[in-house]
Amino acid sequence: MSFPKVIAVVACLVIPSASAHAGHPALDLLPEAYRSKVADQLAKAGDNASNLANAIVQAPPEQREAVGFLVANMPEGDLKTLGSEYLLSNVRHAYLAREATSWGRKIPDELFFEDVLPYVSINERRDDWRKDFYDRFLPIARQSATPSEAVKRLNVEVFKTFNVAYHATKRPKPDQSPYESVKAGYASCTGLSILLIDACRAVGIPARMVGTPRWTDNSGNHTWVEVWDREWSFVGACEPSQLNEGWFLDKAAKADETKPEYRIYAVSFKTTDTHFPMVWKRSAQDVPAEDVTRRYTRRRRVTFQAPGASGEITIRQNGNLVAQDRIADATTFHLPGDLPYEVQIKKADGAKIVRTITLSSEPDQMIEVK
């Protein structure tokens, strides 16, 4: 069995030697909010600017914003090396996956862009994995009624398909790309997480890497996966279990949000003011992240009641989407306590209820929204 190994840098000639500046014609095809950032990125891309600009021009109109999002947020190294066909194929198959499952079509754009569309999690080698994983794992995902069910299946089938297992020393390096892990047959918790994340994204399930640089008992670092199904849930890669269970749950609950080395971070593709601490490359600060420590240390079961409501409930914390679902009178999520949230309920008749609420530290809470 052969596997594609590394991306090829493809030179496109549609736009001759593009100069990366604010007047570039490709920018006019993007939503205005992206133009300034993409112009800055093209200026950093050097000789590869034409490939990135061509990807924007050649993308179907309904997929151009997705290409713009990737270019606007990709690391500088990728700006100088990724070819247009690599980006276009990645985006094309992400949209195919979105349409291929019942849950894919319901994914909010912000989650699709941030946690399905990206071609990479951290600093791993940039493999061209998406079409291969789409072809292999979409039939498995389609057997599942929900993203959660699909993740549980994938967390078995991915590692059986590729014959990859955990080993602390036999894996060549911690930050292996998918096909590096396939070749080695072994991977660290980080390499296993990358494999599962890519499989989830390939079938339209939002997924991201989460980890801590050190447990508070100083027993080492760990990496795992979060997936979206109404809200973020966690699972250990190559550790078949129900979501939100696992051997590391007690350790994560003891994370210390007062010290950076003991916090828990979720990787972000979009630029943030926090970086994901990679213990195998401590000097690197180019992988954006979000501090999610409280999701593990202050996890609370919260039921929102909206008598007579029949519509959709959306919950945000500090502007970030943290939960979304249909609501008929009541629905339950798991959210960090002691924090303020914006709760919006969109009723079937189009009316909206918007409230700001602050959760308590109680383990089970009932909030009435009216």
C-alpha positions in Angstrom: 0.0 0.0 0.0 1.4 3.4 -0.9 0.7 6.7 0.6 1.3 10.3 -0.7 4.2 11.7 1.3 4.8 15.4 1.0 3.1 18.3 -0.8 4.4 19.4 -4.1 4.9 23.1 -4.6 3.0 23.8 -7.9 3.9 26.9 -9.9 0.9 28.5 -11.6 1.1 30.9 -14.4 -2.3 32.4 -14.4 -1.0 35.6 -12.8 2.5 36.5 -13.9 5.0 37.3 -11.1 2.5 38.8 -8.7 3.7 41.6 -6.6 2.3 41.3 -3.1 0.8 44.6 -2.3 -2.5 46.2 -1.5 -3.3 46.7 -5.2 -3.1 43.1 -6.2 -6.1 42.1 -8.4 -6.7 38.9 -6.4 -7.6 41.0 -3.3 -10.6 42.4 -5.0 -12.2 39.0 -5.1 -12.1 38.6 -1.4 -14.4 40.0 1.3 -13.1 43.4 2.3 -12.3 42.2 5.9 -9.6 39.9 4.5 -7.9 42.2 2.0 -5.4 44.1 4.2 -4.2 40.9 6.0 -3.9 38.9 2.8 -2.0 41.8 1.2 0.5 41.7 4.1 0.8 37.9 3.8 1.4 38.1 0.0 4.2 40.6 0.7 5.9 38.0 3.0 5.4 35.2 0.5 8.2 36.4 -1.9 8.4 34.4 -5.1 5.5 32.2 -3.9 3.0 35.1 -3.9 1.8 34.2 -7.4 0.8 30.7 -6.3 -1.2 32.1 -3.4 -2.9 34.7 -5.5 -3.7 32.2 -8.2 -5.4 30.0 -5.6 -7.7 32.9 -4.8 -8.4 33.6 -8.4 -9.0 30.0 -9.4 -11.2 29.1 -6.5 -14.9 28.8 -7.2 -16.6 32.1 -6.0 -18.3 30.3 -3.1 -14.9 29.0 -1.9 -12.8 32.1 -2.3 -13.3 33.3 1.3 -12.0 30.0 2.5 -8.8 30.3 0.5 -8.5 33.9 1.8 -8.9 32.7 5.3 -6.1 30.2 4.9 -3.8 32.7 3.3 -4.6 35.4 5.9 -3.7 33.1 8.8 -1.1 30.6 7.5 2.4 30.6 9.1 5.2 32.5 7.2 6.9 29.2 6.2 3.8 28.1 4.4 3.4 31.4 2.7 6.7 30.7 0.9 6.2 27.0 0.0 2.5 26.0 -0.4 1.3 25.6 -4.0 -2.0 26.7 -5.4 -3.2 23.2 -6.2 -2.5 22.0 -2.7 -4.7 24.8 -1.3 -7.4 24.4 -3.8 -7.7 20.6 -3.3 -7.7 21.1 0.4 -10.6 23.6 0.2 -12.5 21.7 -2.4 -12.5 18.5 -0.3 -13.4 20.3 2.9 -16.5 21.7 1.1 -17.3 18.2 -0.3 -17.2 16.8 3.2 -19.4 19.6 4.5 -22.1 18.6 2.0 -21.7 14.9 2.4 -23.0 14.4 5.9 -26.1 15.6 7.7 -24.1 17.4 10.4 -21.6 19.0 8.0 -24.2 21.3 6.5 -25.1 22.6 10.0 -21.6 23.6 11.0 -21.4 27.3 11.6 -19.0 29.1 9.2 -16.7 30.2 12.0 -16.1 26.5 13.1 -15.9 25.3 9.5 -13.1 27.8 8.7 -11.2 27.4 12.0 -11.5 23.7 12.7 -12.4 21.8 9.5 -10.7 23.8 6.7 -7.1 24.0 8.1 -4.5 21.6 6.5 -2.3 21.4 9.6 -2.5 21.3 13.4 0.9 22.5 14.6 4.4 22.3 13.2 4.1 18.9 11.5 5.3 18.3 7.9 2.7 19.5 5.5 1.3 16.3 3.9 -1.3 16.2 1.3 -3.7 14.0 3.3 -7.2 15.4 2.8 -8.5 13.6 -0.3 -7.0 10.3 0.8 -8.6 10.6 4.2 -11.9 11.8 2.7 -12.0 8.7 0.4 -11.1 6.3 3.2 -13.1 7.5 6.1 -16.3 9.2 4.7 -18.1 5.8 4.4 -17.3 5.2 8.1 -18.6 8.6 9.0 -21.8 8.2 7.0 -22.7 5.1 9.1 -23.1 7.4 12.1 -26.1 9.5 13.0 -24.0 12.2 14.9 -20.5 13.6 14.8 -19.9 12.1 18.3 -20.8 8.6 17.0 -18.5 9.1 14.0 -15.6 10.2 16.2 -15.9 7.0 18.3 -15.8 4.9 15.1 -12.9 6.9 13.6 -10.9 6.6 16.9 -10.7 2.9 16.2 -10.8 2.6 12.4 -8.1 5.2 11.7 -5.5 3.4 13.7 -6.5 0.0 12.5 -6.5 1.2 8.9 -3.0 2.6 9.1 -1.6 0.1 11.7 -0.3 2.9 13.9 0.0 2.6 17.7 1.4 4.6 20.6 5.0 4.2 21.6 7.0 6.7 23.7 10.4 5.8 22.2 9.9 3.9 18.9 8.2 6.9 17.2 10.9 8.8 15.3 9.8 12.2 16.7 6.9 13.7 18.6 5.5 16.0 16.0 5.0 13.5 13.1 2.8 14.3 10.2 0.1 11.7 9.2 2.2 9.8 6.7 5.3 10.0 8.9 3.3 8.1 11.5 2.0 5.7 8.9 5.5 4.9 7.8 6.9 4.5 11.3 3.9 2.5 12.6 4.2 4.3 15.9 3.4 7.8 17.1 3.4 9.9 20.3 0.2 11.2 21.7 0.8 14.3 19.5 1.2 12.3 16.4 -1.8 10.2 17.2 -3.8 13.3 17.8 -2.8 14.7 14.4 -4.0 11.6 12.7 -7.4 11.6 14.4 -7.9 15.4 13.9 -7.1 15.1 10.1 -9.5 12.1 9.8 -12.3 14.1 11.6 -11.7 17.2 9.4 -11.7 15.1 6.3 -15.2 14.0 7.0 -16.5 17.4 8.1 -16.2 17.2 11.8 -14.6 20.3 13.5 -11.6 19.0 15.5 -8.5 20.6 17.1 -5.5 19.7 19.2 -5.5 20.3 22.9 -2.7 19.8 25.4 -0.7 20.9 28.4 3.1 21.4 28.6 3.1 19.8 32.0 0.7 18.1 34.4 0.6 19.7 37.9 2.1 16.5 39.4 5.1 17.1 37.0 4.6 13.7 35.3 5.1 15.1 31.9 3.1 16.7 29.0 0.1 15.4 27.1 -1.8 16.0 23.9 -5.4 15.0 23.0 -8.3 16.0 20.7 -11.4 18.1 21.0 -14.3 17.7 18.6 -17.5 19.7 18.1 -21.0 18.2 18.4 -23.2 21.0 19.8 -20.3 21.9 22.0 -16.6 21.0 22.4 -16.0 17.5 23.8 -12.6 15.7 24.3 -11.2 12.3 23.6 -7.8 10.7 23.7 -6.5 9.7 20.2 -6.2 5.9 19.8 -7.9 5.5 23.2 -11.4 4.2 22.3 -13.9 5.5 24.9 -17.0 7.6 25.2 -16.4 11.3 24.7 -15.4 13.3 27.8 -13.9 10.3 29.5 -10.3 9.0 29.7 -7.4 8.4 31.9 -6.3 12.0 31.9 -9.5 13.5 33.1 -8.5 13.8 36.7 -5.1 15.2 35.8 -6.7 17.8 33.6 -9.2 18.8 36.3 -6.1 19.7 38.5 -4.6 22.1 35.9 -3.3 25.4 37.3 -4.5 28.4 35.4 -2.1 30.7 37.4 1.0 29.2 35.8 1.5 29.0 32.0 3.3 25.6 32.2 0.3 24.0 33.9 -2.4 25.4 31.7 -4.4 23.7 29.0 -4.3 25.1 25.5 -6.4 24.5 22.3 -4.7 25.1 19.0 -6.1 27.8 16.8 -5.4 28.4 13.1 -6.6 31.9 13.3 -4.0 34.3 14.8 -4.5 34.9 18.6 -2.4 36.6 21.3 -1.5 33.2 22.8 0.8 30.4 21.4 0.6 26.6 21.8 3.6 25.5 23.9 5.4 22.7 22.0 7.7 21.0 24.5 9.6 19.4 21.6 10.4 22.9 20.2 10.2 25.2 23.2 11.5 28.3 21.3 8.6 28.2 18.8 5.8 30.6 19.3 4.2 30.6 15.8 1.3 28.2 16.5 -1.7 30.2 17.8 -3.8 28.9 20.7 -6.6 29.6 23.1 -6.3 29.0 26.8 -9.1 26.5 27.7 -7.9 25.5 31.2 -11.3 26.4 32.8 -13.1 24.0 30.5 -11.4 21.2 32.4 -11.0 22.7 35.9 -14.5 24.3 36.2 -16.7 22.1 34.0 -20.3 22.5 34.9 -23.6 20.9 33.7 -25.9 23.7 32.7 -29.5 23.4 31.6 -31.0 26.4 29.8 -34.7 26.7 30.0 -36.7 28.9 27.5 -40.4 28.1 28.1 -42.3 27.9 24.8 -39.2 28.4 22.7 -38.7 26.4 19.6 -35.6 27.4 17.7 -31.9 27.7 18.1 -29.8 28.6 21.1 -26.3 30.0 20.7 -23.8 30.6 23.5 -20.7 32.7 23.3 -17.9 33.4 25.8 -15.7 36.4 25.1 -17.0 36.4 21.6 -16.1 32.8 20.9 -18.8 30.2 20.0 -18.9 27.6 22.8 -22.3 25.9 22.3 -25.1 25.8 19.8 -28.2 23.5 19.4 -31.8 23.3 18.7 -33.9 24.2 21.8 -37.5 23.2 22.6 -38.2 24.4 26.1 -34.8 23.3 27.5 -31.3 22.0 26.5 -28.2 21.1 28.5 -24.5 21.8 27.9 -21.2 21.5 29.8 -19.6 24.9 30.3 -16.9 26.4 32.5 -18.4 28.0 35.7 -17.7 31.4 37.1 -17.7 33.1 33.7 -20.1 35.4 31.8 -21.8 34.3 28.6 -23.9 35.8 25.9 -27.0 33.6 25.3 -29.1 34.1 22.2 -32.2 32.2 21.4 -33.6 32.5 17.9 -37.3 31.4 17.9 -39.0 29.8 15.0 -40.9 33.0 14.2 -37.7 34.9 13.9 -37.9 36.7 17.2 -34.6 36.8 19.3 -33.9 36.7 23.0 -30.4 37.9 23.9 -29.2 37.8 27.5 -25.8 38.0 29.3 -25.6 35.6 32.2 -22.9 34.6 34.6 -22.6 31.0 35.7 -22.0 30.1 39.3 -19.5 27.5 40.7 -22.3 25.0 41.3 -21.8 21.6 39.5 -25.4 21.5 38.2 -27.2 24.7 37.2 -30.5 25.7 35.8 -30.8 29.0 33.8 -34.1 30.4 32.6 -33.9 32.6 29.6 -36.9 34.8 28.9 
